[in-house]
Amino acid sequence: MTVHDVDAVAWTVVTRFEEMPIDRGIAALVDDEPVALFRLGDGTLHAIGHVEPMTGMPVLARGLVGSIGEVTYVSSPLHKQRFDLLTGECLDDASVSVRVWTVAVIDGHVCVAPTLT
């Protein structure tokens, strides 16, 4: 499958899969929005908004990856709020969340697109 023939979704190529650090984040600009991408130890990829809602600072890609039960999260490096990598919901404040992006490996590249709802 190539980047251009995946259901006509507007994919943005970010990096090669093998260049993604494991259990750490990288930041990218997708459709002029900052995105934090994470490759977990099991090979799964997640993409959420990079801007921490509490401060408006683009820092979530620098956060620490952890888990509670079945929930994998990134902890903000500023105020330590934890954001679920699947849903974008803040585990510490239910009124706050970040955007979730669709992420896929296409032709060996990590690609991101807006999540379709």
C-alpha positions as CSV (number, residue, x, y, z in Angstrom):
1,M,0.0,0.0,0.0
2,T,1.3,3.5,-0.8
3,V,0.7,6.8,0.9
4,H,-1.5,7.9,-2.0
5,D,-4.0,5.0,-2.1
6,V,-5.2,4.6,1.4
7,D,-8.9,5.5,1.2
8,A,-8.0,9.0,-0.2
9,V,-7.1,10.1,3.3
10,A,-4.7,13.0,3.4
11,W,-1.7,11.4,5.1
12,T,1.4,13.3,6.2
13,V,4.6,11.4,6.2
14,V,6.5,12.1,9.4
15,T,9.5,9.7,9.6
16,R,10.6,6.1,8.9
17,F,9.2,3.6,11.4
18,E,12.6,2.2,12.4
19,E,13.8,5.7,13.3
20,M,11.0,6.2,15.9
21,P,12.4,5.9,19.4
22,I,10.7,3.2,21.6
23,D,8.6,4.4,24.5
24,R,9.5,8.0,23.8
25,G,7.8,10.7,21.7
26,I,8.6,12.9,18.8
27,A,6.9,16.1,17.6
28,A,5.7,16.8,14.1
29,L,3.6,19.5,12.4
30,V,0.6,18.0,10.6
31,D,-1.9,20.3,8.8
32,D,-0.2,23.2,10.7
33,E,-1.0,21.5,14.1
34,P,1.6,20.2,16.5
35,V,1.3,16.4,17.0
36,A,3.1,14.1,19.5
37,L,3.8,10.6,18.2
38,F,4.8,7.6,20.3
39,R,6.1,4.2,19.4
40,L,5.5,1.7,22.2
41,G,7.6,-1.3,23.0
42,D,5.0,-3.6,21.5
43,G,5.3,-1.8,18.1
44,T,2.1,0.2,18.3
45,L,1.9,3.8,17.3
46,H,-0.1,6.6,18.8
47,A,-0.6,10.2,17.9
48,I,-2.1,12.9,20.1
49,G,-2.0,16.7,20.2
50,H,1.4,18.0,21.3
51,V,0.1,21.1,23.1
52,E,-0.6,20.6,26.9
53,P,-4.1,22.1,27.4
54,M,-3.3,23.5,30.9
55,T,-0.4,25.7,29.8
56,G,-0.8,25.9,26.0
57,M,2.8,24.8,25.6
58,P,3.9,22.2,23.0
59,V,5.5,19.7,25.3
60,L,3.6,16.3,25.3
61,A,6.1,14.6,23.0
62,R,8.7,15.2,25.8
63,G,6.6,13.4,28.4
64,L,7.1,10.1,30.0
65,V,5.2,7.1,28.8
66,G,3.6,4.9,31.4
67,S,0.6,2.7,32.1
68,I,-2.1,2.0,34.7
69,G,-3.8,-1.3,34.1
70,E,-4.8,-1.4,30.4
71,V,-4.4,2.4,29.9
72,T,-1.2,3.6,28.3
73,Y,-0.6,7.3,28.8
74,V,2.0,10.1,28.5
75,S,2.7,12.3,31.5
76,S,3.2,16.0,30.8
77,P,6.7,17.1,31.6
78,L,5.3,20.4,33.1
79,H,2.5,19.5,35.5
80,K,2.5,15.7,35.3
81,Q,-1.1,15.4,34.0
82,R,-1.5,12.0,32.3
83,F,-3.1,11.8,28.8
84,D,-4.5,8.5,27.5
85,L,-2.7,7.7,24.2
86,L,-5.9,6.0,22.8
87,T,-8.5,8.6,23.7
88,G,-6.6,11.8,24.4
89,E,-8.5,12.1,27.7
90,C,-6.7,13.5,30.7
91,L,-6.7,10.9,33.5
92,D,-6.3,13.6,36.1
93,D,-8.9,16.1,35.0
94,A,-11.9,14.7,33.1
95,S,-12.7,18.2,31.7
96,V,-9.5,18.3,29.7
97,S,-8.4,16.3,26.6
98,V,-6.1,16.5,23.6
99,R,-6.9,15.6,20.0
100,V,-6.2,12.1,18.8
101,W,-4.8,11.5,15.3
102,T,-4.9,8.5,13.0
103,V,-1.4,7.0,12.6
104,A,-0.2,4.2,10.3
105,V,2.9,2.7,8.9
106,I,2.7,2.9,5.1
107,D,5.6,1.8,3.0
108,G,7.8,1.8,6.1
109,H,6.9,5.4,6.9
110,V,5.0,6.7,9.9
111,C,2.1,8.6,8.5
112,V,-0.5,10.8,10.3
113,A,-4.0,11.9,9.3
114,P,-6.9,13.6,11.0
115,T,-9.1,11.1,12.9
116,L,-12.3,10.7,11.1
117,T,-15.4,10.8,13.3
